[in-house]
């Protein structure tokens, strides 16, 4: 005999916090949270694969680590204006989540927060956010656009890795470094604005961005990491400033033959530090 499935659940009004043991892995598709709840604990709704939607009441200010991880049927969620932090891996693996509105009270989006959100098409990050964690939007393969406010000071490792539908990104002037693998294998990325505030472009940063045709690197940049533009087969034009003192190993390997004509690249690349199509 099949076990009965719990399809709806209502929390009593005298409860203040929900922990992982109460809800985790339950087959619930409807959930009512009372306004007495002030905290959603770590892994609270983890692997509630039947949960489709949920409204979070205003007293809640923080959503815990792994809170909605692998809620694969969750299509929408209402975040109240009291939320200040989205915990690490909070919506990781929410493969049906199409859109989400981040309130203007949020200051940090945790590591891996929207990792593997395959259906997420766009996201508007409010100006209250100063940091986007590592792997935050990694493998959001339907993500076409993202708004990065001028308050962002740090974009984490592999933040937009394998966002294969992303076509363009404007990086705000508050960012000083584009970290390793940040836009790796964003195969639809055609253009990117690198501001003069950036001093370093990490390794594997634009690795496999096959649609990228041109890039202008500002004079503020002194180093480009290993394999940075590897496999950018459509890249025909690179504006390299004289401030560049070192190109990482295999930095432009697999790019257009036209780059062989770039004299600046030829002059600063050292053969003993790696192979490159331009030397």
C-alpha positions as CSV (number, residue, x, y, z in Angstrom):
1,X,0.0,0.0,0.0
2,X,1.3,3.5,-0.9
3,X,2.0,5.8,1.9
4,X,-0.4,8.8,2.3
5,X,0.9,12.1,0.9
6,X,0.5,15.3,2.9
7,X,-0.6,17.9,0.3
8,X,-1.2,20.9,2.5
9,X,0.0,22.1,5.9
10,X,-0.9,25.0,8.1
11,X,1.4,26.2,10.9
12,X,-0.2,27.1,14.2
13,X,-0.2,30.7,15.1
14,X,1.9,30.4,18.3
15,X,5.0,29.1,16.4
16,X,7.9,31.5,15.9
17,X,10.5,29.4,14.0
18,X,10.4,26.5,11.6
19,X,13.3,24.1,11.6
20,X,14.4,21.5,9.1
21,X,12.9,18.5,11.0
22,X,9.4,19.7,10.7
23,X,9.1,20.1,6.9
24,X,12.2,18.8,5.1
25,X,11.4,16.3,2.3
26,X,7.7,16.3,2.9
27,X,5.4,16.0,-0.1
28,X,3.6,19.3,0.4
29,X,2.3,21.4,-2.5
30,X,0.6,24.1,-0.4
31,X,1.9,25.8,2.7
32,X,0.5,28.6,4.9
33,X,2.9,30.6,7.1
34,X,1.4,32.6,10.0
35,X,2.6,36.1,10.7
36,X,4.1,35.0,14.0
37,X,7.0,33.3,12.2
38,X,10.2,35.3,12.4
39,X,12.8,32.9,11.0
40,X,13.0,30.1,8.4
41,X,15.7,27.8,9.6
42,X,18.5,26.1,7.5
43,X,17.2,23.4,5.1
44,X,13.6,24.2,6.2
45,X,11.8,23.2,3.0
46,X,14.7,21.3,1.5
47,X,13.6,18.8,-1.2
48,X,9.9,19.5,-0.8
49,X,9.6,18.6,-4.5
50,X,5.8,19.1,-4.7
51,X,5.8,22.7,-3.3
52,X,4.7,25.0,-6.1
53,X,4.3,28.4,-4.4
54,X,4.7,30.1,-1.0
55,X,4.1,33.5,0.5
56,X,6.6,34.5,3.2
57,X,5.1,36.8,5.9
58,X,6.6,40.2,6.7
59,X,8.2,39.5,10.1
60,X,10.7,37.2,8.5
61,X,14.1,39.0,7.8
62,X,16.4,36.1,6.8
63,X,16.0,32.9,4.8
64,X,18.3,30.2,6.0
65,X,21.0,28.0,4.3
66,X,19.5,25.5,1.9
67,X,16.0,26.7,2.9
68,X,14.3,25.9,-0.5
69,X,17.0,23.7,-2.0
70,X,15.8,21.3,-4.7
71,X,12.1,22.4,-4.4
72,X,11.9,21.4,-8.0
73,X,8.2,22.4,-8.5
74,X,8.5,25.8,-7.0
75,X,7.5,28.3,-9.7
76,X,7.1,31.5,-7.7
77,X,7.8,32.9,-4.2
78,X,6.9,36.2,-2.5
79,X,9.7,37.8,-0.6
80,X,8.5,40.5,1.8
81,X,10.3,43.9,2.2
82,X,11.7,42.8,5.6
83,X,14.2,40.3,4.0
84,X,17.8,41.5,4.5
85,X,19.7,38.3,3.6
86,X,19.2,35.4,1.2
87,X,21.1,32.4,2.7
88,X,23.7,30.3,0.9
89,X,22.3,27.8,-1.6
90,X,18.9,29.1,-0.6
91,X,17.1,28.3,-3.9
92,X,19.7,25.9,-5.3
93,X,18.1,23.4,-7.7
94,X,14.7,25.1,-7.9
95,X,14.5,24.1,-11.5
96,X,11.0,25.5,-12.1
97,X,11.5,28.9,-10.6
98,X,10.7,31.4,-13.3
99,X,11.0,34.8,-11.6
100,X,11.7,36.3,-8.2
101,X,11.6,39.8,-6.9
102,X,14.4,40.6,-4.5
103,X,13.3,43.3,-2.0
104,X,15.2,46.6,-1.6
105,X,16.1,45.7,2.0
106,X,18.4,42.8,0.9
107,X,22.1,43.5,1.3
108,X,23.6,40.2,0.4
109,X,22.8,37.3,-2.0
110,X,24.5,34.2,-0.6
111,X,26.8,31.7,-2.3
112,X,25.0,29.4,-4.7
113,X,21.7,31.1,-4.0
114,X,20.2,30.6,-7.4
115,X,22.5,27.8,-8.7
116,X,20.8,25.4,-11.1
117,X,17.6,27.5,-11.4
118,X,17.2,26.4,-15.0
119,X,13.9,28.3,-15.6
120,X,14.9,31.7,-14.2
121,X,14.8,34.1,-17.2
122,X,15.5,37.5,-15.6
123,X,16.4,39.0,-12.3
124,X,16.5,42.6,-11.0
125,X,19.0,43.1,-8.2
126,X,18.2,46.1,-6.0
127,X,20.7,48.8,-5.2
128,X,20.7,47.7,-1.5
129,X,22.8,44.6,-2.5
130,X,26.6,45.0,-2.3
131,X,27.8,41.4,-2.7
132,X,26.8,38.5,-5.0
133,X,28.2,35.3,-3.7
134,X,30.2,32.6,-5.5
135,X,28.2,30.4,-7.9
136,X,25.2,32.6,-7.3
137,X,23.6,32.3,-10.7
138,X,25.7,29.4,-12.0
139,X,23.9,27.2,-14.7
140,X,20.8,29.4,-14.8
141,X,20.6,28.5,-18.5
142,X,17.4,30.4,-19.2
143,X,18.7,33.7,-17.7
144,X,18.7,36.3,-20.5
145,X,19.2,39.5,-18.6
146,X,20.5,40.6,-15.2
147,X,20.6,44.1,-13.7
148,X,23.7,44.8,-11.7
149,X,23.3,47.9,-9.6
150,X,26.2,50.4,-9.0
151,X,26.4,49.3,-5.3
152,X,27.9,45.9,-6.2
153,X,31.5,45.7,-5.1
154,X,32.1,42.0,-5.5
155,X,30.9,39.3,-8.0
156,X,31.9,35.9,-6.8
157,X,33.6,32.9,-8.5
158,X,31.6,31.2,-11.3
159,X,28.8,33.6,-10.6
160,X,27.3,33.4,-14.0
161,X,29.0,30.2,-15.2
162,X,27.1,28.4,-18.0
163,X,24.3,31.0,-18.2
164,X,24.0,29.9,-21.8
165,X,21.1,32.4,-22.7
166,X,22.8,35.5,-21.3
167,X,23.6,37.9,-24.2
168,X,25.0,41.0,-22.5
169,X,26.2,42.3,-19.1
170,X,27.0,45.8,-17.9
171,X,29.4,45.6,-15.0
172,X,29.1,48.6,-12.6
173,X,32.0,50.8,-11.8
174,X,32.0,49.7,-8.2
175,X,33.5,46.3,-9.2
176,X,37.3,46.1,-9.0
177,X,37.8,42.4,-10.1
178,X,36.1,40.0,-12.3
179,X,36.8,36.7,-10.6
180,X,37.7,33.3,-12.0
181,X,35.2,31.6,-14.3
182,X,32.7,34.4,-13.7
183,X,31.2,34.2,-17.2
184,X,32.6,30.8,-18.2
185,X,30.7,29.1,-21.1
186,X,28.1,31.9,-21.4
187,X,27.8,30.8,-25.0
188,X,25.3,33.5,-26.1
189,X,27.3,36.4,-24.5
190,X,28.0,38.8,-27.4
191,X,29.1,41.9,-25.5
192,X,30.3,42.9,-22.1
193,X,31.2,46.3,-20.6
194,X,34.3,46.2,-18.5
195,X,34.6,49.5,-16.5
196,X,37.8,51.4,-15.6
197,X,37.4,50.3,-12.0
198,X,38.5,46.8,-12.9
199,X,42.1,46.0,-12.3
200,X,42.1,42.2,-12.7
201,X,40.3,39.7,-14.9
202,X,40.5,36.3,-13.5
203,X,41.3,32.9,-15.0
204,X,38.8,31.1,-17.2
205,X,36.6,34.3,-16.9
206,X,35.2,34.2,-20.5
207,X,36.3,30.7,-21.3
208,X,34.1,29.2,-24.0
209,X,32.1,32.4,-24.7
210,X,31.7,31.4,-28.4
211,X,29.5,34.4,-29.4
212,X,31.8,37.1,-28.0
213,X,33.0,39.1,-30.9
214,X,34.9,42.0,-29.4
215,X,36.0,43.2,-26.0
216,X,37.6,46.4,-24.8
217,X,39.9,46.1,-21.8
218,X,40.4,49.3,-19.9
219,X,43.8,50.7,-19.0
220,X,43.1,50.0,-15.3
221,X,43.7,46.3,-16.0
222,X,47.2,45.0,-15.3
223,X,46.6,41.2,-15.5
224,X,44.5,38.8,-17.4
225,X,44.3,35.3,-15.9
226,X,45.0,31.9,-17.4
227,X,42.6,30.6,-20.1
228,X,40.6,33.8,-19.8
229,X,39.4,34.0,-23.4
230,X,40.1,30.4,-24.4
231,X,37.7,29.0,-27.0
232,X,36.1,32.4,-27.8
233,X,36.0,31.4,-31.5
234,X,34.1,34.5,-32.6
235,X,36.5,36.9,-30.9
236,X,38.1,39.0,-33.7
237,X,38.9,42.2,-32.0
238,X,40.5,42.9,-28.6
239,X,41.5,46.4,-27.5
240,X,44.5,45.7,-25.2
241,X,45.9,48.7,-23.2
242,X,49.6,49.1,-22.6
243,X,49.0,48.7,-18.9
244,X,48.8,44.9,-19.4
245,X,52.1,43.4,-18.2
246,X,51.1,39.7,-18.2
247,X,48.7,37.5,-20.1
248,X,47.9,34.1,-18.5
249,X,48.6,30.8,-20.0
250,X,46.5,29.8,-23.0
251,X,44.7,33.1,-22.6
252,X,43.6,33.5,-26.2
253,X,44.0,29.9,-27.4
254,X,41.2,28.8,-29.7
255,X,40.2,32.4,-30.6
256,X,39.9,33.9,-34.1
257,X,43.0,33.8,-36.4
258,X,42.5,37.6,-36.7
259,X,44.0,38.1,-33.3
260,X,47.4,37.0,-34.7
261,X,47.6,40.5,-36.1
262,X,47.3,42.3,-32.8
263,X,50.8,43.7,-32.2
264,X,50.1,44.6,-28.6
265,X,49.3,41.0,-27.8
266,X,52.3,39.8,-29.7
267,X,54.7,42.1,-27.8
268,X,53.5,41.3,-24.3
269,X,53.0,37.5,-24.5
270,X,55.9,35.4,-23.4
271,X,56.2,32.0,-25.1
272,X,57.7,30.3,-22.0
273,X,54.6,31.0,-20.0
274,X,52.2,29.0,-22.2
275,X,50.9,28.4,-25.7
276,X,48.8,30.9,-27.5
277,X,47.6,31.3,-31.1
278,X,49.0,34.8,-31.5
279,X,52.7,33.9,-31.0
